[in-house]
Amino acid sequence: MESTRFFSLSRFILLMHNDILLNYKKYLLTIAGAFILGYIFLLLQMPMRDISPDFNAQQYVSIFTLCLFGLGAFIGMSFPAFNSKADTITYLLMPSSAFEKFMSQFLIRIVAGTVLFFLIFWIDAHLARATALFALRKFEHAPQIASFEFAIIYRSIYMNNNILMMFGTIFMLVSTGVYIFSARIFFKKMPVVKIVISIVSLVFITAMFMILLSHIFYPETIGMRLTIPEHKVVTNHSNVEIWLCSLFYWSWLFFLPLGYFKLKEKQL
């Protein structure tokens, strides 16, 4: 009985179905907007004249990184019912558990959102390249445009065969996405703006704290400089790398329960 109160598959499916019925137009508009904006943005970065430089594979990485902010904005707009007091009350009174509500938004915003983001970017990259090549067909010495493949992204984060930092980068993105998703529950209006401010504030406070520790443990530290003696702990990995990766590897495990219990607190 207690497990049914926590999670019921039939109730969860009804909740997902209800969310899709209520918000399918918004989701379709978001997907269409992401597709069009991504295509235009990629096309504007590609050469369209014979005097333009080549478009190499590494340039896709920069564009992909910028487009991740769009995915972050989509995740930050989770729990749309929280934008108004009346909708919040209605949503919280729905006959489903806090876990089911939390999980439904997690699947829609993070899991489905990420899958669609990768798919849209792949289609846009190939469509923009085909468009640019079509525009360049009339030039005898047209610039080259590299074809996009996700292996390019993989190679860019697989720095110097450093597997630790590669997974650190991946988990940094995962932790950031989970933080955005969970932090949204704490804010009512303009959640994306407030989340950005909270991230900047968190980074600033962490940096100030590290500088304070530098002055305490290393008195020779001058001004706002950060002193972290770096040394090898294991082969090819320093203490700084292990410390940073540890933060990225495990922080999402803190942010997820934080968001869930905040939602449960609202529901109670």
Secondary structure by P-SEA (a helix, b strand, c coil): ccccccccaaaaaaaaaaaaaacaaaaaaaaaaaaaaaaaaaaaacccccccccccaaaaaaaaaaaaaaaaaaaaacccccccaaaaaaaaaccccaaaaaaaaaaaccaaaaaaaaaaaaaaaaaaaaaaaaaaccccbbbbbbbbcaaaaaaaacccccaaaaaaaaaaaaaaaaaaaaaccccccaaaaaaaaaaaaaaaaaaaaaaaaaaaccccccccbbbbbcccccccccaaaaaaaaaaacaaaaaaaaaaaaaaaaac
